[in-house]
Amino acid sequence: MSTDDLDEKALLLVRLEHFHAGSMVITVTGEVDSANSDDLRRQIAELVSDQAARTVALDLGELTFLGSAGIRALIDCHDLAASRGGRLEISRAHEHVREVLTICGLTDLFHLPA
């Protein structure tokens, strides 16, 4: 892996912040683009699969960029949670990410609060 690949991967951090009574909060920070969208999908899928959460809230307040590949990854994670009888929502979004999700018509899908 080249230094450039490491720099691209370093732009994304996904961590489980809270898990209690069937709900979890996952914080995503950095940027999501085509270089690391598969990492986002894999990490969220692992967290959703490892825990028995009915509600998964993504805190995207520190996610400053969301490209089209990242949008696809979030939709895939939403579908995975739904297939397991759960719900994936976005609890908080950076203004740039909120704008992208609004333009794409996805705020209702992710139950993004106003």
Secondary structure by P-SEA (a helix, b strand, c coil): ccaaaaaaaacbbbbbccccccbbbbbbccccccccaaaaaaaaaaaaaaccccbbbbcccccccccaaaaaaaaaaaaaaaaacbbbbbccccaaaaaaaaaacccccccccc
